[in-house]
Amino acid sequence: MKKSFYILLGIVAAAFTGCSKFDADSELKTTNPPSVIPQDTDPKTPDHKWETVVDKALPIDDNMIARPVIYWDCTNGTQDSCKMEPWLLDINTTDLVVYRNSYQSTSRSGITLDAERTTGEEVKDKLGNMVKRHSYTQPYKFNNFTHSISGAWTTGRVLYGNGKEESYLPEDGLYYDLINVSGNTVNDTVNFVRNDSIFAKETVKLTYKATLKVSSKTQSWMSWERSATVIVISFVDVVKRENPVPTANDYIANLEWHAAKANRFWNGSQWCDGILFSSNSHWYMLVTTFKLNHDGTKEEPAETKMYSIAKSAMVTPAAGREFNAVMWDEAKNQPIPCRLTVDGNGWGLGSAYADGTRVTKRHDRNESVIAGVKNLSENDNATPSPWIASSWTETKYNSVNYYAVTWKTTTHTMSRTIADASLKK
């Protein structure tokens, strides 16, 4: 009889039939199975014994319900069949979410050796067959997770005349293969941000092939595919955020440099505070003027203003004689960069334009005393000096300069912020 597989829709309660001519159509119909399978040893009907297996079938429906059947030739020339109680072929795998402390692109490391195989105790099913339940779980190892496919099936045997037995299909069991992995490349990885942390998300699709080896003798196989999704979420880094850029009092294009200290200078009518800055093309001078009380001993800031002059308009200082302060050119009524030097009797300021015009000024220490203004020296002693104790905070935002300066004399304390013009909002 030609070997065949039958797909039966619905769960059929199969029955033992008596020795009679086998009818394929009748075998698909639902019958009520007897509580005990009649053994083919009835002495009253010796010609009805099972003699030869004609065929075996293992129909499995869409709900994975298996209904194994054996077809017999009887000793009296008729055909008969016997069946197992229907059982579930359970093949499954599950989705998985994995969290990792560091990112590593998913790749397969291989099949693990810790497969789990179990076989239950042999018992009788409702149709009198001797049956065993088997299960097999196989993990597959990846470099950042382990995933498994599992399954369970039932094998059985029927006892017939003279202590003989015959096995139903399947005689062997399940085997697994991982046939496809996708979504695990760098290009498939998606980065996202949560709570100022950057994470990488991989959505890995796994496809397995589960094969039921129905007979170890005939090498007949039936296969199914099962898929699962493994989401791997890995910490990558914290979000690097620069501090918010504060506003500034003054902005200078391509701000490059500032003098070490503020200095006092005479503008022809009063003592002023000045700080020298520069860009790649200009000198900048921050000048503060003051209001004085009736005896000239109390100063209150009147105006702070930024002046500029092109570097090309000034002489290029010689090495060791670089500009370091601000002075006032009374002839042109403007501040200019200068070189300030201090000696035992006082200090001198000097500068020159590119056309050769020189501007110089000399001050005795007593001048500032007479003016009622004494600046703090480096050791905080009140003593006449053109230099003003200055403290700087230098910060970079977006790789450009932002300066905050505070300068302090015996009569006033001033603060100012100066930033690169590209930071202006």
C-alpha positions in Angstrom: 0.0 0.0 0.0 1.4 3.4 -0.9 2.8 5.5 2.0 0.7 8.6 2.6 0.1 11.4 5.1 -3.4 12.6 6.0 -4.2 16.1 7.2 -7.2 15.8 9.5 -9.2 19.0 10.4 -10.3 19.1 14.0 -9.5 16.8 16.8 -10.7 13.3 16.1 -11.3 10.7 18.8 -9.9 7.8 16.9 -11.1 4.2 17.5 -10.0 0.7 16.9 -12.0 -0.9 14.2 -12.7 -4.6 13.8 -10.9 -6.6 11.1 -12.6 -5.6 8.0 -11.7 -4.2 4.5 -9.9 -0.8 5.0 -11.9 2.1 3.7 -9.8 5.3 3.4 -12.9 7.6 3.6 -14.2 5.9 6.7 -10.9 6.4 8.4 -11.4 10.2 8.3 -14.7 10.0 10.1 -15.1 10.6 13.8 -15.9 7.5 15.9 -16.2 6.8 19.5 -13.2 4.7 20.7 -13.8 1.7 22.9 -12.4 1.9 26.4 -10.1 -1.1 25.7 -8.5 -2.0 22.4 -9.4 -5.6 21.5 -6.3 -7.7 21.2 -6.1 -9.9 18.1 -5.9 -13.1 20.1 -9.6 -14.1 20.2 -9.6 -17.9 19.8 -13.1 -17.7 18.3 -11.9 -15.7 15.4 -8.4 -17.0 14.8 -8.5 -16.0 11.1 -8.8 -12.3 12.1 -5.3 -11.7 13.5 -3.1 -8.8 12.5 -0.4 -10.2 10.4 1.5 -7.6 8.4 1.9 -3.8 8.6 0.8 -2.3 5.3 1.5 1.3 6.0 1.9 4.0 8.7 0.6 7.6 8.6 1.2 10.7 10.7 -1.4 13.3 9.7 -0.8 16.6 11.6 -3.4 19.4 11.2 -2.9 23.2 11.2 -3.4 23.2 15.0 -0.5 20.8 15.3 -2.7 17.9 16.4 -1.2 14.5 15.4 -3.2 11.4 14.8 -0.8 8.5 14.1 -2.4 5.4 12.5 -1.1 1.9 11.5 -2.7 0.0 8.6 -2.7 -3.9 8.8 -3.3 -6.9 6.6 -5.1 -9.5 8.6 -4.6 -13.3 8.5 -8.1 -13.7 6.9 -7.2 -11.5 3.9 -9.0 -8.4 5.2 -7.4 -5.0 6.1 -7.6 -3.2 9.5 -6.2 -0.2 11.3 -5.3 1.0 14.8 -4.8 4.5 16.0 -3.2 6.5 18.8 -5.0 9.0 21.0 -4.4 12.4 19.3 -1.6 14.4 20.7 -0.1 17.9 20.4 3.1 18.5 18.6 4.4 21.5 20.6 7.0 23.6 18.8 7.6 27.0 20.1 10.0 29.8 20.8 9.5 33.2 22.4 10.4 36.9 21.9 13.0 38.3 24.1 14.3 41.7 25.3 17.9 41.9 26.5 19.5 44.9 28.3 23.3 45.3 28.2 25.7 47.7 29.8 27.8 48.1 26.6 27.1 47.9 22.9 28.3 45.0 20.8 26.9 44.1 17.4 25.0 40.7 17.6 26.7 37.7 16.0 26.2 34.0 16.5 28.6 32.2 18.7 27.3 28.7 18.0 24.9 26.1 19.4 25.2 25.5 23.1 26.0 22.2 24.7 23.4 22.4 27.4 20.4 21.2 25.4 17.6 19.8 27.6 16.1 16.5 26.8 13.4 14.7 28.9 11.3 11.6 28.4 8.3 10.9 30.5 7.1 7.6 32.0 5.5 5.2 29.6 1.7 5.0 30.2 -1.4 3.8 28.4 -3.4 6.3 26.4 -7.2 6.1 26.1 -7.0 3.7 23.2 -4.7 1.2 25.1 -1.4 2.1 23.4 1.8 2.4 25.4 2.9 6.1 25.0 5.7 8.3 26.1 6.0 12.1 26.1 9.3 13.6 25.0 10.6 17.2 25.1 13.8 18.9 23.7 15.0 22.4 24.2 18.0 23.7 22.3 19.7 27.0 23.1 21.6 29.0 20.5 24.3 31.2 21.8 25.1 34.7 20.5 27.7 37.1 21.8 25.2 39.2 23.7 22.3 36.8 24.4 21.2 33.2 24.3 17.9 32.1 22.6 16.1 28.8 22.6 13.6 26.8 20.6 11.8 23.9 22.3 9.3 21.2 21.4 7.4 18.2 22.7 6.0 15.1 21.0 4.6 11.7 21.8 5.7 8.3 20.6 3.7 5.1 21.1 3.5 1.3 20.4 0.6 -1.1 20.1 0.8 -4.7 21.5 -0.8 -7.5 19.4 -0.9 -11.2 19.2 1.7 -13.4 20.7 3.4 -10.6 22.6 4.3 -8.8 19.4 4.4 -4.9 19.1 4.5 -2.3 16.5 5.6 1.4 16.9 3.6 4.3 15.6 5.2 7.3 13.8 7.2 9.2 14.9 9.7 6.7 16.0 12.4 9.3 16.4 11.9 13.0 17.4 12.5 16.7 16.8 15.7 18.3 15.4 16.4 22.0 15.1 18.3 24.3 12.8 18.8 28.1 13.0 18.3 29.0 9.3 18.3 32.8 9.3 19.4 35.8 11.4 18.6 39.3 10.3 18.5 42.8 11.7 21.9 42.4 13.5 24.2 44.6 11.4 25.5 48.0 12.4 23.2 49.6 9.7 20.2 48.0 11.4 21.0 49.5 14.8 19.0 52.5 15.9 20.3 54.9 18.6 17.9 56.7 20.9 18.2 58.9 24.0 16.5 58.4 27.3 17.2 60.4 30.5 20.4 61.9 29.0 21.8 58.5 28.1 22.3 57.1 24.6 21.2 53.5 23.8 21.6 51.3 20.8 18.6 49.1 19.8 18.9 46.0 17.6 15.8 44.2 16.5 17.2 40.7 15.7 14.9 38.4 13.7 15.6 34.6 14.2 14.1 31.9 12.0 14.3 28.3 13.1 13.5 25.1 11.3 12.1 22.3 13.5 12.1 18.9 11.9 10.2 15.9 13.1 12.0 12.7 12.1 9.0 10.4 11.9 11.0 7.2 11.2 14.6 6.3 11.9 14.3 3.5 9.3 12.8 5.3 6.4 14.4 8.7 7.1 11.0 10.4 6.5 10.8 14.0 7.7 8.3 16.8 8.3 9.4 20.4 9.0 8.0 23.7 10.3 9.5 27.1 10.7 9.3 29.2 13.8 10.4 32.8 14.2 11.2 35.0 17.2 12.3 38.6 17.7 15.1 39.5 20.1 15.4 43.2 21.0 18.9 44.1 22.3 19.1 47.4 24.1 22.7 48.5 24.9 24.0 51.5 26.8 26.3 53.5 24.5 27.2 56.8 26.3 25.8 59.7 28.2 24.7 62.7 26.2 27.5 65.2 26.1 25.9 68.6 26.5 27.8 71.9 26.7 26.7 74.3 29.4 24.2 76.8 28.2 26.0 79.8 26.7 25.4 82.9 29.0 25.0 86.3 27.5 27.9 88.7 27.6 28.3 92.4 28.1 30.5 92.8 25.1 31.2 90.7 21.9 34.3 90.7 19.8 34.6 89.0 16.5 37.3 86.3 16.5 38.2 87.0 20.1 41.7 85.7 20.7 43.5 87.3 23.7 43.3 89.6 26.7 45.8 91.4 28.9 46.7 89.8 32.2 45.4 92.7 34.2 43.3 95.8 34.0 45.3 99.1 34.3 44.7 102.7 35.4 45.4 105.5 32.9 44.8 109.3 32.7 42.5 110.5 29.9 43.3 114.2 30.4 40.5 114.8 32.8 40.3 111.8 35.2 41.7 108.4 36.0 40.1 105.5 34.0 40.2 101.8 34.1 41.2 100.0 30.9 41.6 96.4 29.7 43.3 95.4 26.4 41.8 92.7 24.1 42.6 91.5 20.6 41.3 89.6 17.7 43.2 88.5 14.6 42.8 91.9 13.0 42.0 94.5 15.7 42.9 95.8 19.2 40.0 96.3 21.5 40.1 98.5 24.6 37.4 98.3 27.4 37.4 101.7 29.1 35.5 102.6 32.3 35.1 106.3 33.3 33.9 107.4 36.7 32.0 110.1 38.5 34.0 111.6 41.4 32.7 113.2 44.6 33.5 116.8 45.6 36.9 116.0 47.0 37.8 113.4 44.4 38.0 110.5 46.8 34.8 108.6 45.9 34.4 107.0 42.5 31.2 105.8 40.9 31.2 104.1 37.5 29.9 106.4 34.8 30.3 104.5 31.6 32.0 101.3 30.3 32.6 101.3 26.6 34.5 99.1 24.1 36.8 100.8 21.6 38.6 99.3 18.7 41.4 100.1 16.3 42.8 98.1 13.4 46.1 96.4 14.1 47.3 97.7 10.8 47.0 101.3 12.2 49.5 100.5 15.0 53.1 99.6 14.9 53.8 95.9 15.3 55.6 95.7 18.8 59.0 94.1 18.9 59.4 90.8 20.8 59.5 91.4 24.5 57.8 94.8 24.0 54.3 93.6 23.3 51.3 95.8 24.1 49.9 94.9 27.5 47.8 97.9 28.6 45.6 100.8 27.5 46.5 104.5 27.4 44.8 107.6 26.1 46.0 109.6 23.1 44.9 113.1 24.0 45.9 114.4 20.6 43.4 112.1 18.9 41.1 111.8 21.9 41.0 108.0 21.8 42.3 105.0 23.7 45.1 103.0 22.1 47.0 99.8 23.0 50.4 100.5 24.7 53.3 99.0 26.6 53.2 99.8 30.3 56.3 99.4 32.5 56.8 100.1 36.2 60.0 101.3 37.9 60.9 102.6 41.3 59.6 106.1 40.8 56.4 105.5 38.8 55.5 104.0 35.4 55.6 104.8 31.8 53.2 104.1 28.9 54.3 104.1 25.3 52.8 103.3 21.9 53.3 104.1 18.2 51.1 104.3 15.1 52.1 102.6 11.9 53.0 106.0 10.4 55.6 106.4 13.0 53.8 108.8 15.3 54.7 108.0 18.9 52.6 108.5 22.0 54.2 108.4 25.5 53.2 109.3 29.0 55.0 109.3 32.3 53.4 109.2 35.8 54.9 109.5 39.3 53.5 107.5 42.1 52.4 110.7 43.8 50.0 111.5 41.0 47.6 108.7 42.0 48.0 109.6 45.6 47.1 113.2 44.9 44.1 112.0 42.9 43.0 110.0 45.9 43.1 106.7 44.1 45.2 103.8 45.4 45.1 100.4 43.7 45.7 97.1 45.3 49.2 95.6 44.7 49.8 91.9 44.4 50.0 91.4 48.2 46.8 93.4 48.8 48.7 96.3 50.4 47.2 99.7 49.5 49.9 101.3 47.4 50.0 103.5 44.3 50.2 101.3 41.1 48.9 101.4 37.5 48.0 97.8 37.7 44.6 96.7 39.0 44.3 93.3 40.7 42.3 91.3 38.2 40.8 87.8 38.2 39.8 85.9 35.0 37.5 83.0 34.2 38.2 81.7 30.7 35.6 79.3 29.2 35.1 77.9 25.7 31.7 77.4 24.2 31.5 75.8 20.8 35.3 76.0 20.7 35.4 79.8 21.0 36.4 82.1 23.8 34.2 83.5 26.6 35.9 85.6 29.3 34.6 86.9 32.7 36.8 89.4 34.5 36.6 91.1 37.9 39.0 94.0 38.8 39.3 95.6 42.1 40.8 98.8 43.6 40.5 100.4 47.0 37.5 102.4 45.8 35.6 100.2 43.5 35.0 96.6 42.2 34.0 96.0 38.6 32.9 92.9 36.6 32.5 92.3 32.9 31.9 89.5 30.5 33.4 89.5 27.0 32.6 86.8 24.4 33.4 85.8 20.8 30.8 87.4 18.5 29.7 84.0 17.3 28.1 83.3 20.7 25.8 86.3 20.5 22.2 85.1 20.4 
